[in-house]
Amino acid sequence: MGIGRSPAAKARAGLPRANPNDVRVKGFENHAGRMSTLFRPDSAGSDPTRRGSLDLAAGDDDDDESDDDVDPLDRMGNVERARVDDEREIGPAPRYANPASTIHPFPGRVFLEIGCGAGNSAFPLLDLDPHATVFCCDFSPRAVALVERRRRTLPADKRDRIRPFVCDASREQLCGSSDGNRVPPGCVDVCTMVFVLSAIAPERMPDVLRNVSSVMRPGGAGRVLLRDYADGDLSQRRLCDKGDGRKLGDNHYVRGDGTRAFYFEKRFVKDLFADQGMVLEELTVHARAVTNRAAGRRMDRRWIQCSFASASTPATPLPPPPPPPEPEWRRRAREAESARVERAAKVEAERAVREEA
Ligand SMILES: C[S@@+](CC[C@H](N)C(=O)[O-])C[C@H]1O[C@@H](n2cnc3c(N)ncnc32)[C@H](O)[C@@H]1O
C-alpha cells in the first residue's frame, strides 16, 4: 500500500532514500526510537484497522502528513481529518541488545505475528527484511489456509521464510519445534499483535501474553508490539448505543456477528504486560477526528499502539490444553459396546455353570 513517501517523493523533498538492505523496525534498535512509525497511524485513514499498514522501511521520518499519506477522499474535499489529543508515554525500557541471536537456527531476525488473518501484516515483513523468518498464526484454519495459498505463490527465497500455522494463542502452546509447526523457545525478536488481543476475552489475555513470552528472546532483547482499539473509539460508542446486552464487562462487548471487541485503557495494557515481566518501551493513544463534510458526520477514532521489551526470563509455556470432550455419538457407541461385552460375558458365565451342573 502506498504508505510513507515514495522514493521519488523523497528525492523531491530532499530526503535520503531508504537503503533496501538497511531494514530496521523503526524505534526497535534503541528505546529512544519511535515505535509509532512501525504502524504509520495516518496510513489507516479513518479506519485504524485497515490492513497492510505496517511500515518497516528504513530511514523514514515520522512524517504522517506526507502527500502520499493523504486519503484520496481528502483530496476530493469531502473528508477532514484532525489529530485530537495523542497521548504518549515513554517507559524505562532497556536498550535493544544484539539483534543477531545465536540461540536458534534461523539466519536473521525472527518475527511472530499473532492473529495473522490473511497475512496482510506478515507478508510485507518478508520484503522489508530479506533475512527475516516470519512465523504467523491464527486460530482460524481458513485464515491460515489463505496465508498458505499465498505463500505457495512466492519465489522460493521468500516462500521458505514464512511459516503459517493454526494456533489458538490463548490456549495452545506457541512454543515447540519448528518442524512441528511451532516456534522454538526464546527465538522471537519481534512479536506483532495487530487488532487481535481485542478479539480475545480479557480473562484469557494473560495466557496469550504468557504464551508469547515463552517464545520471546530472553534478557529483554525482544519486542512485543501491539496495535489495538483504545477506549472511547467510535465503534465502542456505537456498541454502547445499541445496548441489547452487547456489553459483557468493562470495555468489553460482543458484536452482532458474535466476535468480541475489547477497548484498551492505558493502565490496563501496562498492567497486563507488566504482570508478564514485560517492560513498557513506548505507548501512544492515537486520536483522530474524521469529519465527512458532505454527510456532516464526525467520527472519533482512537487506537493504542505500544512497544514492550520482552521479559528478562521467558515464561514457561502454557500447559497442554485438556483433551476435547468426547462427542455424544462416540460416548453412546462406547457405552453400547461395553454393555454388549458385559452381556456376552454373562451369557458365557451362565453357560459354564450349566455345563458344570
Ligand atoms: C482483526 S483480524 C487482524 C488480522 C491481522 N493481524 C492483520 O493485521 O491483517 C484478527 C485476527 O485474529 C484472529 N484471532 C482471534 N482470536 C485468536 C486467538 N485466540 N488465537 C489466534 N488468532 C486469533 C482472528 O481469526 C482474526 O484473523
The ligand as an SDF file (V2000), in Angstrom:
LIG
                    3D

 27 29  0  0  0  0  0  0  0  0999 V2000
   -8.8570   -8.1950   13.0310 C   0  0  0  0  0  0  0  0  0  0  0  0
   -8.0030   -9.5780   12.4850 S   0  0  0  0  0  0  0  0  0  0  0  0
   -6.3620   -8.9920   12.3220 C   0  0  0  0  0  0  0  0  0  0  0  0
   -5.6010   -9.6150   11.1870 C   0  0  0  0  0  0  0  0  0  0  0  0
   -4.1230   -9.2310   11.0490 C   0  0  0  0  0  0  0  0  0  0  0  0
   -3.4720   -9.0680   12.3060 N   0  0  0  0  0  0  0  0  0  0  0  0
   -3.9270   -8.0260   10.1790 C   0  0  0  0  0  0  0  0  0  0  0  0
   -3.4210   -7.0340   10.6500 O   0  0  0  0  0  0  0  0  0  0  0  0
   -4.2430   -8.0940    8.9880 O   0  0  0  0  0  0  0  0  0  0  0  0
   -7.9250  -10.5550   13.9840 C   0  0  0  0  0  0  0  0  0  0  0  0
   -7.4500  -11.9590   13.7170 C   0  0  0  0  0  0  0  0  0  0  0  0
   -7.1830  -12.5640   14.9730 O   0  0  0  0  0  0  0  0  0  0  0  0
   -7.5650  -13.9200   14.9090 C   0  0  0  0  0  0  0  0  0  0  0  0
   -7.7480  -14.4220   16.2950 N   0  0  0  0  0  0  0  0  0  0  0  0
   -8.7300  -14.1120   17.1730 C   0  0  0  0  0  0  0  0  0  0  0  0
   -8.5590  -14.7810   18.3320 N   0  0  0  0  0  0  0  0  0  0  0  0
   -7.4260  -15.5130   18.1940 C   0  0  0  0  0  0  0  0  0  0  0  0
   -6.7260  -16.4160   19.0480 C   0  0  0  0  0  0  0  0  0  0  0  0
   -7.1720  -16.7040   20.2880 N   0  0  0  0  0  0  0  0  0  0  0  0
   -5.6010  -17.0070   18.5950 N   0  0  0  0  0  0  0  0  0  0  0  0
   -5.1540  -16.7370   17.3390 C   0  0  0  0  0  0  0  0  0  0  0  0
   -5.7780  -15.9010   16.4800 N   0  0  0  0  0  0  0  0  0  0  0  0
   -6.9010  -15.2820   16.8960 C   0  0  0  0  0  0  0  0  0  0  0  0
   -8.8440  -13.9060   14.0750 C   0  0  0  0  0  0  0  0  0  0  0  0
   -9.1160  -15.1650   13.4930 O   0  0  0  0  0  0  0  0  0  0  0  0
   -8.5110  -12.8360   13.0360 C   0  0  0  0  0  0  0  0  0  0  0  0
   -7.9490  -13.4080   11.8870 O   0  0  0  0  0  0  0  0  0  0  0  0
  1  2  1  0
  2  3  1  0
  2 10  1  0
  3  4  1  0
  4  5  1  0
  5  6  1  0
  5  7  1  0
  7  8  2  0
  7  9  1  0
 10 11  1  0
 11 12  1  0
 11 26  1  0
 12 13  1  0
 13 14  1  0
 13 24  1  0
 14 15  1  0
 14 23  1  0
 15 16  2  0
 16 17  1  0
 17 18  1  0
 17 23  2  0
 18 19  1  0
 18 20  2  0
 20 21  1  0
 21 22  2  0
 22 23  1  0
 24 25  1  0
 24 26  1  0
 26 27  1  0
M  CHG  2   2   1   9  -1
M  END
$$$$
